[in-house]
Every structure is written in C-alpha cells, then in structure tokens.
C-alpha cells in the first residue's frame, strides 16, 4: 500500500515538473525579457513615484468601495496595535492605520488608560463594565475613537501630529508624514543625533508635551519609537492610549513616565540631561495652574517635607466608597 502511494506521488511530481518547464518556455517565447533594476538605482518611496504595487488588504477594501482610498501602495510599518499602509486618495498620498483586533494586540487596554473616557450612555457603560460581547465592541470603538479625538484636539492646539481625515471600519485615514525629500519620515530612534541636535529635539518635545497638556491630553506611551522626524522637526504619533489629564487619576505618573522616557533617550547623546525631573516639574506647574507655553523649565523640583494628613485621605476614601455605592444603587433601580 505504501509503495503504491509513493508511486502516485512521484508520478504527480514529474507531471508538475514538466508543467513548470512548459510554462517557462511559453513565457520566454511570448513575453519580452524584463530588465532587472540594480538595487542602487531603485527609487525610495516618495509622492513622486507613488504607484500601486500591492493587493488591497481585506480590512481596507471597504474604504476603497466607499471611494475614500483609490489604491494601496505599500505597507509602511506594523506595530503592537496596528499596521500602517501608504495609500493614494485621488492625487494625494496618505497613510491608513489598520487597527489590529484586541486579541492580536500586545498593548492591552489597561483600565488605567480607560479611566475618564466617556461613552454615549449608561447602557454602554454597564456593558463595558460587565465585559459582554456588546461591551467589548463598545470598548474597541472607544479605543479607536480615542486616537481620532486626540489627533483633532491636538492639531487644533498647535501640536505637531498627523492631520486626521476619517476613521472608518477600524481604519484611520490621515496625512503621511514625510521628510524633506518626500520620503516617509523616519522614527526618532532611527535618526543619528549629536549633543546639539539632542538638546534641541528634547526642548522641542517638552514644548509639545506642554501644548498637549494644555489641550487636556497626555500621550501615555511616549518614547523615541512613536515620534517621527520630518523636515521641520518632530511629529508625535500613536495616540489610542491617550488619557484625559483632568479625568484620570493616573495622569500625573503617566505624564512623568512619558517625559522621563524622552529625557533618558536624549541623555544618551546629551549627558547633562541625565537625572532631570522635567516630568515632575511640568505636572507640578499644571496642578498649580501656572503651566503655559514658553515657561522656563529647570528640570529640578523642590522636595515636599510636609507630613501627609492621613485623616483627610481616609475621609476622601470613605466619601468615594459612599459615592460608588450610591451609583450602584441607582443603576440597580434603573435596571429593575
């Protein structure tokens, strides 16, 4: 029996081999030879040589059907929460950010990031709290809409971010950030820096963080990996985890972590930045109502030696528990 099966497999392989030879002969006789361009002569991607070169991904097809995208040029990058493609929309070249499904993302929707985000009604809030299928769908939409809302708010506040156009079927369509030659802009971690440029970029980023905070937004995952370098400077990207500065109790630590990440990165090129506390200083000024664009920062924060009022803290905790119990009672009465 085994010999019979092996014989049939060998016969099929011989037939396939003959078909491949015949196919090659037909191609050689019917098609002219195509010259192969040396790698050194190939043009990098730019708006000037943007031509369709790939099949339309399934997740983008609905945008093509709606006339929002005309062609997909190439994949630009694949990250922990999305895959980004370069696309053509009429005469414009833009990028399409396709969000990955929740179970495929390595960046989890931690409750610390979702705190303070508003949903349309109490039914959605309860569904999200219970973790129902509808609740997970609402949560996913809120995760995607958070980036769209943040981009529009930040652009209006003068923060350098890609200009958004629309978020449709889990795909965010926005401007393609390019360098001086029209090529896709590199990430900050891929750019060669010296001390002078590192200090200039660090100051730029502190200005951007202050503008973001003025708009009520904290990035929440800011580092050299989600900052692009265009012909004019730095552009902030990847904001689905952005948090509300006033409505999130973790806002202060998140801002400090963002700024500390940036300072540590730039300190590898400019050692004098090492150990600076710009994050704490910015947050302290924000809480005191003294933060404004152009404020002079020192990177130093005075240590508070006052003894904490434990009684007052316990009182606030008791009030919070009573408020939570009252909200639960009202939800129960509404449902019954």
N, C-alpha and C positions, 0 to 999 in steps of 0.2 A: 504493500500500500504506500509506504514512504517513498519507494523508488518511483512509483507512478506519479505521485505529487511533484517530486523533484524534477521528473522528466517534463511535466507540463510547464512548470515554472521556467525551466531552461528554454523551452520552445518559445514561450512568451517573450523572454528577454531577447532572444535572437530576432524575433519579429520587430520588437521596439527598436533595436539597434539598427535594423535595416531601414525602418521608417525615418529615423533621425538622419541617416546618411542621405536618403532620398530628399528629405526636407532641405538639407544643406545645399545639395546640388541645385534644387529649384530656386533657392534664394540667390545663389551665386549667378545663375543664368538670367533671372528675371529682374533683379534689383541691382542698381549700380553700387559700387563699393562706397561706403561712407567713411570719410576721413576721421580719424580719432584725434581730437584736440589734446595737445600736451597739457598736463595739469598746470604748468606755469602760465599757460595762455588763457586759462579759463577765467571768466569774469566773476568776481564775487557778486552776491546778491545786491541789487540796488533797484531803485524805481525805474532806472533807465532800461534795464534788461529783464524786467518782470514779465515772465511768460508762464502759462500753465504747465506744470511739469509733474503733477501727481493726481491720482484719483481722489475724488471728493470723499472725505471721511463721512461715515454714516451720520454722525452727530451734527454735521454741518449741512447736510442735504436739505433740511427744512428751510434754512436761511437762503439757500440757492433757489429753492422752489418759490420763496416769497420775493425774490428779486433783491435781497439785501446783499448777497455775495454773487459775483459773476464767475470767479474761478479761484481755486486753491493753488498757490504757487509752490509752497513747501512747508515742512514742519520747522518751526523756529526753535522750540525747546519743549521739554517735558519735565514738569516739576512734581512736587509732592501733592499738589491739589488740582493741577490742570495741565493740559497740553495746549501749546500755543502754535497757531499756524499763520503764515503770511498769506493774505488773500487779496484779490483785486475786486474793488467795488466801483464799477464804471471806470473812470480814469484815475481813481485813487488807489493806492496800495495801503492796506491797513492790516491789522492783526486780529485774529479771532481766538479768544481764550475759551477752550472747551473744558468745563469743569468735570472732573472725574466723579464717578459715583462715590457715595460716602464710604462704602466698604472697600474702595480701591485707594483711598487717600491715606497717606501716612500722617497727615496733620489732622488730628481728631478735633471735633467740635467741643472742646472743653467748656464746661459750664462757666468757667471764669471769663471766657470771651463772650458768651451769650448774655451774660448779665447786663441788664439795662437796655437790651434790644426790645423794641416794641413790635407787637403783632396786631393784626386788624381788629380782632375781637376776643372775648373771653373764651369762646369755644375753641379757637385755635390755641390759646394759651394753655387750656386744660389738656388738649390733645397732645401738645408738646410735652407737658409735664408727665402725662401718663405713658408716653412713648408708643402710642398707637401708630398704625400704618399712616393714617392721615396726619398725625402729629409729626412723624418723621418726614413726610412730604413737605409740610409747612416749614419745618426746621431747615430742610435743604434749600427751599426757596429763600428763606431769611438769610441763610449763609451766603448765597449768591448775590442777593439784593444788597447785602451789606457793603460789598465792594463797589457796586454801581453807585449807591447813595454816597459813599465816601468819596469816590472819584469826582462826582459832580460838586459836592460841597467843598472839596479841597481845591478844585480848579477855580471855583468862584472866589476862594480866599487867596488865590495867587500862589498856591503850592504847585511845584512842578511835578505833574503827574500826566500820564497819557490821557488825551481827551476821549471820553467815552461817547458812544453813539446809542447803542441799544443792547439790552440783554434779552435774548430770545431763545427759548427751549434749552436753557442751560449753557448758552454760548454768549460771551460778552464780546461785542464788536467795538474796537477802539483804535486810536491812532497807532501807527507803527513808529516807534522812536528810532531815529537814525542818527548816524554820525555825520561829520562834515562832507563825506563822500557819498552820502545817500545809502550807505550800508546799514544793516541792522546794528543798533548801538550795542556795545559790549557791556557786560556786567562790571561793576566796580572791582570785583576780585580778579578780573582778567586784565586790568589796566596796570601798566607799570607806573609806579609812583616814586617820587623822591620826597625829601622832607618838606620842601616848599609847597609842592602840589598837595601833599597830605594835609598840611596845616590849612591850606586854602579850602580844600574839599571838606575838611572837618568843620570849619567855620560856616561853610555853606549849609551843611546838614543841620547844624544847630539852629540856623535861621529857619530852615524848613520845618524842623520839629516845633519851633515856637509858633510858626504860622499854622501848623496843623492843630496845635493845642488851642490856639485862638479860635479855630473853627470847631472846637469841641471833640476832636478826634485824636486817638493815639493809635499808631500803626499796630503794635502788639507783637510783631515778629521782624523788626527792622534789623538788617545786617547788610554786609557788603554783597550778599547774594541776591537781594531784591532792590538794588539800586543800579540804574543804567547810567552810562556816561554819553551824553550827546554832544553836539558841537558847542553848546553853551554852558554845559555843566552837568549836574546830577539830576536824575529823574527817578522818583520813587514809584515802585510798582508793587503788585501783590498785596491787596488790602482786604481779602474776605474775612480776616480775623480782626479787623479794626474794631476798637472798642470806644464806647461813649465816655468821654473824660469825666462828665458830671454824674453819669448814672451807673458807673461801675465801681464797686468798692476796691477792685484790684488795679484801678487806673494808675495810681502812683507808682507801685512796684513795676508795672508793665512799662511805663514811660522810662523809669530809671534803667530797666534792663535794656530797652532799645538804645538809649543814649550810651550806656556803658559798653554795649556791643560795638557800637561805632567807634567810640574812643579807644577801645582796646585794639581794634583793627588799625586805625590810623597811628596809634602809638608805636606800632612795629616799624613805621617809617619816620615818625617824629617822637622820639622817646620822652620828650618833655611833657607829653600828654598823659603819660602813664600815671595812674593813681588819681586823676582829676575826678571831681564829683559833679560834673555838669548836669547829670540827670536829677540828682537831689536838689541842686540849686534851681533848676528850671521849675521843678514841681513846687518847691517852697515859694517861689515868686508867684506862680499860678494860684496857689491857695491863698496867698496874701493879697491877690488882686493887683499885683504890681508887674505882671508879665506883659510885655508889649514888644512889637518888632523893633529891632535895633538896640535892645537892652544890652548893657555891657556885662558879660559873664566873667567870673574869675575862676570857676572850677573848684571853689572852696566853699564849705558850709560850716557854720558855727555849730558846735555840739550843744544840744539842749540837755542841761543837767537837772532840770526840774523833776521832782518826784511825781509819777503819774497818780492821778486821782482814781483809785480803784473803785471807790463807791460810785462815782459818776459813771464809770464804764459799766458796772453791774446794773445800774439803773437803766441805762440805754439798752442793754441786752434784754432786760425784763420788758421794756416797752416794745421792743422788736418782736419778742415772742407773743405778747398780747395782740399786737397788730396782725401777726401771721395767723393766729388762732381765729381772730375776727374775720379775716379774709376767707379762711377755710369754711367758717360757718356760713358766710354769705354765699359762697359757691355751692355749698350743700343745699341751702334753701332754694337757690336758683335752679338747681338740677331736679329738685323734688317739689 
